[in-house]
Amino acid sequence: MKYFVIEDDELSECGEETIYVFEHSKRKRSYDTIKTLEDFAAKCIFIERRNMHWFWYKGKHVEDMPMWEFEKKIKAEQEELKAISQEEFTELRNKYAPLIKPIEFPIEGIRSAYAYEPEWNDEFFVMETEESYFAVYWFTTA
């Protein structure tokens, strides 16, 4: 899996933004744990949270656990992916394609799903193409 992190306080007027772009080839590998779009989505969330060091903080209400347990917990708690329409996909593509250049946002896919967290103002989009999986995770600190 490849991933890229774009951080900028000038992408929009809402504060400092972070965009994660994830890509994973569907080539056959016996050691690969990503076999479905759901597996890919869980791995993306795990990487984003791991990089934010959320689970290393040993506060009052935070569980201390090894990374493999943390990844397993994310997968178990993952909600069902919600399919999006072609119109919604086009809107998302038009919004994020210019922001992630030179990374190429796929034009079409087999399956696309989208999750929006209004409480945190996060957007998470995953898709499957013939050759790969692709995801964009956007959030702001403001």
Secondary structure, 3 states (H helix, E strand, C coil): CEEEEEEECCCCCCCCEEEEEEEEECCCCCCCCCCCHHHHHHHHHHHHHHHCCCCCCCCCCCCCCCHHHHHHHHHHHCCCCCECCHHHHHHHHHHHCCCCCCCCCCCCCCEEEEEEECCCCEEEEEEECCCEEEEEEEEECC
